[in-house]
Structures are given as C-alpha cells and as structure tokens.
Amino acid sequence: MAPDSLTPGGTATIEVNGRSYRLPRQPTVVVCVDGSEPGYIERAVEAGVAPWFARILREGTNLLADCVVPSFTNPNNLSIVTGRPPSVHGISGNYFLDPESGNEVMMNDPKFLRVETLFPAFQRAGLRIAVITAKDKLRGLLGKGLELAPGKACSFSSEKADQASLATNGIDNVLSLVGKPVPDVYSAGLSEFVFAAGVELMRRDRPDVMYLSTTDYIQHKHAPGTPVANAFYAMMDGYLNELDAMGCTIVLTADHGMNAKHDASGQPDVVYLQDLLDGWLGAAKARVILPITDPYVVHHGALGSYAVVYLPREANAADVMAKLRATPGVESALSREQAAARFELPPELLGDVIVVSNRHKVLGTSAARHDLSGLTEPLRSHGGVSEQGVPLICNRKLGAGPTRHWRNFDAFDLALNLVA
C-alpha cells in the first residue's frame, strides 16, 4: 500500500491515530528504557562510563517529558508505539478488572488494544519492522497487526528468544544471531539481550524501523549513580554507539520513572488500602485492584503508587474519597470521571475511586496478601505522578519550532518529524 501523502518537500508521510509521520530516510530506532528516571544517564556520564550518552547530551537533543499515568509498563509502551494516551489505545494498566468477564486479568492480550500501532502502518508503506522486548508480556501487544515474515517484520522477546520461529515471530535462530544464551528473567542480562539483538539485526537486515523495550529489574533495585546502575547504563552506551555508527536515528525515552518507597529501616512504606476499606465498609465489601501487577512481581511485590477501587453500591464515594485523602501517604483520591479526565484514561476501565500515593509511598491490598520475600534491597517502585518525568533524547539536533509539553509518546514524532 502506498504512503498516505507527500509533504510539500516531497517526503512521504503516513497518518496513524490522527498524527502524521514522515517515513524515515535512515533506520530509526526508538528505545524505551524501562524505569529510567532522569538522573540515571547523567550519573553514568559523570562517572565517565557512558561516552556516547555524554556526546548526545551535549550535541544531540536532551529533553524531559511526561509519561502517562498510571506510570506502568503496558500503558506507556503502548502510548509510545501508538502516539496517543490510554484514552485512545485502551491499555490502562498491566492488570485490570475486565468489565466483560468480571475477572481480574493481565492486560497482555492484543484484543484489549483498541487502535493499531504505528508498525502496521509503516509496514503497509513498505518499511521493514523489528520489535524486540525484554519480557514476552509486551510482545503480542506491540506486534499486533504486523505481517511477521523474513524481510518484512519480526517481533520477539529476550525471555523466549530460544522459542522464536518464523511462523510466530518472523525470525528464527535468534540465539545464533545474538551469540548469547537466554538470560534469566530477573537479571540485567534480559535487557542487554535486547540491545545485542538489535545491533546484530541492524547489522544483518537493516530494518527501517526498530523498537527496543527493556525491563526495569535494575532500576527497581539500584538508584542513579550506584555502581550497578552505572554499569547497566555503560552497557547500553556501548550498544547505542554501535547503532549510531551504523547511521541510525536513535530516540530514547522511558515508560516511567522510579522512586525509593521505603522507610528509614529499609522496609516498604505501604498504605494497605484493602485493610483500610475493610475497616470502614466491612470485610471484602470493596475491591482493590493494583494495576502494577504482572507475571514478574519479585522485584516490586506488586506494590506501586496507583490503585483502582471498586465500591459496594451502598457506599458513599465522596465520604470514602475524603477519608482516603486524609490518609498519610495518599496524594490524591479521584472519582472515575476525574481520573479519566486528568490522566487521559478510558473511564469504563476504571473503578469508582482511583488512588495515587505520594513520592515515597506505595499502595497495597492487605498486608497478608503481599509476598515481599523477593525484595532483597529496599523497595523502589512507580505508578504515580511522582514517577511521571522521563528522559527524551535523540542523537540528532531538534529542528526549530515552538516550545511544547513533551510526552514520552512523542518519541516517533521527534525521530521522524522534528529532528534536523
């Protein structure tokens, strides 16, 4: 299928979800570094271990942007690849109460995605696409609508790289290509595999558009400037330098930031909402959903800074919200309509009350329901407004234009339309 139109200068463009994008003139790589709050890159640069980042911060484009709230992985990755907020694409969390079935489910099924990503539109315009994720939970959503076949598109994860096939992923023999074994899901290696695969795939096939998405295992455990964090960003620096040397336009952003969420003794600082609501309304009358929940809870214990509450019919929502707002550690308690408008969320997928905790608190259900045995370091987590700020950087200079409120889902707009 031909591109939608031509710009006045003759460059082909496509329109996706109400936004126009120029087709790339060189390979374009957008990277989502999971959990990369501002400061990680800068501290690695200051430590002298990230020369590529140092050059890009100095000579390229270095912006701060806001991610979408809830500041979780699924809503933000899908915002980045659709160019729109959750009110448009429909992915409101990692986990939710499905209004059709009444069951609590992971929001990983492509059926929950309401619009197409940029990738099928780019493919229809004749571009070759590569999507590489750390965790397999995102692969189906990000690859929805792609014709997966050699020379056309591939979509695979580090987690299941050994299972990649031509029929399912558009690529096989990934381990041979990368020269690395499948990493442990709870390791920095899961993200390194993404970059190593991206470099080798760019070297071999030179896809026109590549999307790389990592895991936040390191950021959940190590603050900016710590030796382990600096080593992680030094690893990224080397692979990004290789992609840059191959002529790629690179834009890097994050799905969310990260903050310390523990008390002075190092224990998680938690507001257990189900316990509070049981005391106010009666046992199990209300239902608390934690949208941070995913199959990989070891490093955060399903504790995040955003929660959804379903109230019994007889409850006075205004009274409940007033009590929640008066609870230490709660930043805001919003009605469904208020949260949908403020955070650009689909209201029909929200509960009666949305709760956001402050910078150093997390929200839980009941104390007895959270297994925190996997937390080997003081808790760092995300989900609220306090984790909304993220980097947005590019290895090209930003062209002239008006100032704007940058969002992480402006990444493809920046890469294709705005850099010189």
MOSUL-V906531 format. One record per pair of residues at least 4 apart in sequence whose ideal C-beta (glycine too) atoms are under 7 Angstrom apart, sorted by the first residue. I is the first residue (numbers start at 0). GAP is how many residues later the second one is. If there is no record, write none. Layout:
i gap
I GAP
I GAP
This chain:
i gap
0 123
0 124
2 9
2 10
2 11
2 20
2 122
3 9
3 10
3 11
4 8
5 4
5 5
5 6
5 7
6 4
6 6
6 15
10 11
10 12
11 11
11 113
12 7
12 8
12 9
12 10
13 7
13 9
13 107
13 108
13 111
14 4
14 5
15 5
15 67
15 102
15 105
16 65
16 66
16 67
16 71
16 98
18 64
18 394
20 97
20 391
20 392
20 395
20 396
21 394
21 395
22 102
22 104
23 4
23 184
23 185
23 225
23 392
25 221
25 222
25 223
26 175
26 179
26 180
26 181
26 183
26 220
26 221
27 181
27 220
27 221
27 387
27 388
28 169
28 181
28 183
28 214
28 219
28 221
29 50
29 181
29 221
29 381
29 382
29 385
30 181
30 219
30 221
31 45
31 48
31 181
31 182
31 221
31 222
31 223
32 181
32 219
32 221
33 39
33 179
33 180
33 181
33 182
33 220
33 221
34 181
34 184
34 185
34 219
34 221
34 223
34 347
35 4
35 183
35 218
35 354
35 355
36 187
36 220
36 221
36 350
37 26
37 351
37 353
38 4
38 185
39 4
39 184
39 189
39 193
40 4
40 9
40 12
40 192
40 350
41 4
42 4
42 181
42 182
42 187
43 5
43 6
43 9
43 186
43 189
43 190
44 5
44 8
44 9
44 12
46 183
48 181
48 185
49 4
49 183
49 184
49 187
50 4
50 186
51 4
51 185
51 188
51 189
51 192
52 4
52 180
52 184
53 4
54 4
55 4
55 337
55 339
56 5
56 336
59 333
59 334
59 335
59 336
59 337
60 332
60 333
60 335
60 336
60 337
60 358
61 331
62 329
62 330
62 343
63 325
63 327
63 328
63 342
64 188
64 325
64 327
64 341
64 342
64 343
64 345
65 322
65 323
65 341
66 4
66 9
66 187
66 188
66 189
66 321
66 323
66 341
67 7
67 8
67 11
67 17
67 18
67 275
67 276
68 237
68 274
68 315
68 316
68 319
69 5
69 23
69 221
69 236
69 313
70 5
70 185
70 186
70 311
70 312
70 313
70 316
70 317
71 4
71 21
71 22
71 184
71 219
71 220
71 232
71 311
72 4
72 21
72 182
73 4
73 17
73 19
73 20
73 33
73 64
74 4
74 11
74 16
74 17
74 18
75 4
75 179
75 180
75 332
76 4
76 61
76 65
76 136
76 178
77 4
77 11
77 13
77 35
77 63
78 5
78 6
78 7
78 10
78 329
78 330
79 173
79 328
79 329
79 331
80 36
80 37
80 38
80 61
80 130
81 6
81 7
81 33
81 35
81 36
82 35
82 326
82 329
82 330
83 4
83 5
83 325
84 259
85 4
85 5
85 6
85 258
85 259
85 260
86 257
86 258
86 259
87 27
88 24
88 25
88 26
89 22
89 23
89 24
89 256
90 16
90 21
90 22
90 50
91 4
91 253
91 254
91 257
92 14
92 198
93 12
93 13
93 197
93 198
93 199
93 200
94 9
94 11
94 12
94 194
94 195
94 196
94 198
94 199
95 9
95 11
95 193
95 195
95 253
96 7
96 192
96 213
97 4
97 5
97 7
98 249
98 250
103 185
105 188
106 5
107 29
107 32
107 33
108 31
109 30
109 31
109 34
112 28
112 31
115 4
115 5
115 29
116 25
116 27
116 28
117 4
117 294
118 4
118 10
118 12
118 27
118 90
119 4
119 25
119 26
120 4
121 5
121 7
121 87
122 4
122 6
122 23
122 24
122 29
122 30
126 81
126 82
127 23
127 24
127 25
127 77
127 79
127 80
128 17
128 24
128 78
128 80
129 24
129 71
129 77
129 80
130 11
130 12
130 24
130 80
131 24
131 62
131 65
131 66
131 80
132 5
132 6
132 9
132 24
132 61
132 80
133 23
133 24
133 25
133 56
133 57
133 60
133 79
133 80
133 81
134 22
134 24
134 80
134 161
135 21
135 23
135 24
136 157
136 158
137 4
137 75
138 4
138 16
138 17
138 18
139 4
141 13
141 69
142 5
142 12
145 7
145 9
146 5
146 6
147 5
147 6
147 7
147 21
147 22
148 4
148 21
149 16
149 20
149 21
151 18
152 17
153 15
153 16
153 17
154 14
154 15
155 5
155 8
155 13
155 15
155 18
156 4
157 25
157 32
157 35
157 36
158 26
158 31
159 4
160 13
160 14
160 21
160 32
161 13
161 20
163 5
163 7
163 8
163 10
164 4
164 7
165 4
165 5
165 6
172 4
173 4
173 23
174 5
174 6
176 20
176 23
176 27
177 15
177 18
177 19
177 22
179 13
179 16
182 4
182 6
182 7
182 10
183 5
184 5
184 111
185 31
185 112
185 113
186 30
187 4
187 29
187 30
187 44
188 4
189 25
189 27
190 23
190 24
191 4
191 43
192 4
193 4
193 18
193 20
194 4
194 17
194 41
194 44
195 4
195 43
196 4
197 4
197 12
197 14
197 41
197 45
198 4
198 40
198 43
198 44
199 4
200 4
200 6
201 4
201 5
201 8
201 41
201 44
201 46
202 43
215 4
215 42
216 4
216 82
217 4
217 10
217 11
217 14
218 39
218 161
219 38
219 79
219 80
219 160
219 161
220 78
220 156
220 159
221 4
221 6
221 7
222 6
223 5
224 4
224 5
225 4
226 4
227 4
228 4
229 4
230 4
231 4
232 4
233 4
235 4
236 4
237 4
238 4
239 4
239 10
240 4
241 4
242 5
242 7
243 4
243 6
243 151
248 146
248 147
248 166
248 170
249 144
249 145
250 143
250 160
250 163
250 164
251 139
251 141
252 137
252 138
252 139
252 155
252 158
253 136
253 137
253 154
254 153
255 126
255 131
255 134
256 125
256 130
256 131
256 132
256 133
257 122
257 124
257 129
258 100
258 101
258 121
258 123
258 127
258 128
259 100
259 118
259 120
260 7
260 8
260 42
260 99
260 100
260 101
260 118
260 119
260 120
261 4
261 5
261 6
261 7
261 116
261 117
262 4
262 6
265 112
267 33
267 35
267 94
267 104
267 107
267 111
268 91
268 92
268 93
269 33
269 92
269 94
270 56
270 58
270 59
270 86
270 90
270 92
271 4
271 92
271 93
271 94
271 95
272 4
272 15
272 34
272 36
272 82
272 90
272 91
272 92
273 4
273 14
273 91
273 92
274 4
274 91
274 92
275 4
275 51
276 4
276 9
276 11
276 32
277 4
277 5
277 6
279 40
279 43
280 4
280 5
280 31
280 34
284 27
285 23
285 24
285 25
285 26
285 29
286 23
287 19
287 21
287 77
288 18
288 19
288 62
289 12
289 14
289 17
289 73
289 75
290 15
290 17
291 8
291 10
291 12
291 91
292 4
292 9
296 4
296 5
297 76
298 75
299 4
299 79
299 81
300 69
300 70
300 71
300 73
300 74
301 68
302 59
302 61
302 67
302 76
302 78
303 58
303 59
303 77
303 78
303 79
304 51
304 52
304 56
304 57
304 58
304 76
304 77
304 78
304 79
304 81
304 82
305 50
305 57
305 77
305 78
306 48
306 56
307 42
307 43
307 46
308 42
308 43
308 44
308 46
309 41
309 42
310 4
310 6
310 9
310 41
310 42
314 5
315 4
316 4
316 18
316 35
316 36
317 4
318 4
319 4
319 33
320 4
320 12
320 14
320 32
321 4
322 4
323 6
323 9
323 29
323 31
324 5
324 8
328 28
328 29
328 32
329 25
329 27
330 25
330 26
330 27
330 53
330 54
331 24
332 20
332 22
333 4
333 5
333 8
333 20
334 4
334 18
335 4
335 11
335 14
335 15
335 16
336 4
336 10
337 4
338 4
338 6
338 11
338 15
339 5
339 6
339 7
339 10
344 5
349 4
354 8
355 28
355 29
356 4
356 5
356 6
356 27
357 28
358 27
361 17
361 19
363 6
364 4
374 4
381 5
382 4
389 18
391 14
391 16
391 18
391 19
391 22
393 20
393 21
393 25
395 23
395 24
396 22
396 23
397 20
397 21
398 19
398 20
398 21
400 17
405 4
409 4
410 4
411 4
412 4
412 5
413 4
413 5
414 4
